[in-house]
Amino acid sequence: MTGKLHLNDRPLALAEFAAAARGPLEITLAPAVRERLGVARGIVDRYAAGDRPIYGLNTGLGANLRHRIGAGEMAAFQSQLLEGRRVGVGEPLPEEVARAALLARIVGAARGGAGLSTEVLDLMIAMAGRGLAPVIPSRGSIGAGDLVLGVEIGATLLGKGQIWVGGKPTPAARALAEAGLAPASLKPKDALALANHSAVTVALAGLAVDRARRLIDLAMAVAALSAEGYGANLSIFDPRLQELRPAAGQAAAAAWFRRAFEGSSLASGAAARSIQDPLSFRTMAPLFGAARAALATATGEIETELNGIADSPVVLVEAGEMLSTPNFHTPAMALALDTLSIADLHIAAASAQRIVKLMTPQLSDLPKYLSPVGGASAGMVPMQKTAAALLGEIRLYAQPASLDVMAVSDMVEDVAPQTPLAARKLASQLEALRLLIGIEAVVAAQAIDLRRPAAMGWAAGRIHRAVRSAVATLESDRAIGVDVAAALAQLETAALADQLATLDRG
């Protein structure tokens, strides 16, 4: 199915961007956008015909900026600029990330600051409409613009490199020809506009953060199921407590949980087993509140980058000028991604502790290891080892990526935020977090079946039904590792995600 996207001056939301990157996309430009692109291109042409040095237009790049490019050399310089910087390495980024990168560059170029020729932009739009995307190596960008990886987008427009066609890397020239498209002819500055941007970083970060949003919602609902299985004291979500210390996101998270527990026999407090539970249960509101605040910050920084103009030099359309900028540098996004990965570790640590607490009879008042038969039965205790392994992996990926970088290009480019690394690290961490959430869901569902509460709340009831639609209650020792994948297949449906999203709307 081909999606549709109309680009005007309306900012694109992250969720909309992530959804649009999932397949072929028919993109249209508002008349005002095309008019702005024409004006911007005229400004580039005027500077190309003049004598004033403009970085990357009539000068070399990086440490070569003092070398002047003559008017007669500008056309050849476009191909040279792209080919000489195709030094990315490693396995290709997934096709979905490549589609998102192409879309991000289209959105950014449509703002006009890149000065990209409309013919080249139209070719990119045509590729998106046919479901084509450049094959991009995974490693080479340090987050000060995606130059080394961005050149692959430009190369494919020239019929070089490879293009994803139906999930398979295909020589670009053949892919374009089979799609009925002709390679681009680049004008002055087109190559730099195709290479020097943050589109690959936006793609990596945007898809990872969009996934984090869904996982955090699921983690909250699974935590609610654990609380029901534990017989937790829900007075911790009293709004009066949140008002006493309104830390980031805490009040909103507590309200989410109050809605999630509607209908639960624990809601009145009469069924609570203790006046005070372990911290992994008691601190769910501040913990998830902080994580959601970190998620909101990361989302905002990605949307700023997606809808902003990162090009340098930039075309100032209204002023009729071209100026060098610092906008290729993305430390705000890098720091936000690193913070989110640390927040994920807090979520994971509490999840692992709840898993252990549910299996500990002196704390949960449930059978040892959640085994209905007892004796030598292992029950669910081996799951603790898998949870510990996943927690160690999540902790590893929580280490900040945006710490330092070696100076490059004759030490002219001497700092960089490592934003793509922060995004790839987050994506890897989320896979481990996903599996840990699945383990907690399977364990909590077993606890529910053993405790048999009089009534479950809104969220726990849905999570329990989803797990039990794929996984049977543990009656005696059996292989249960496979249950995690089966449960996650039901827990990660779009329908359940949409249901959980309603808890934010009250």
Beta strands, then each sheet from edge to edge (+ up, - down):
strand 1: 3-7
strand 2: 25-29
strand 3: 89-92
strand 4: 133-134
strand 5: 137-139
strand 6: 162-165
strand 7: 168-171
strand 8: 314-316
strand 9: 321-323
sheet 1: 1+ 2+
sheet 2: 3+ 5-
sheet 3: 4+ 6- 7+
sheet 4: 8+ 9-
end
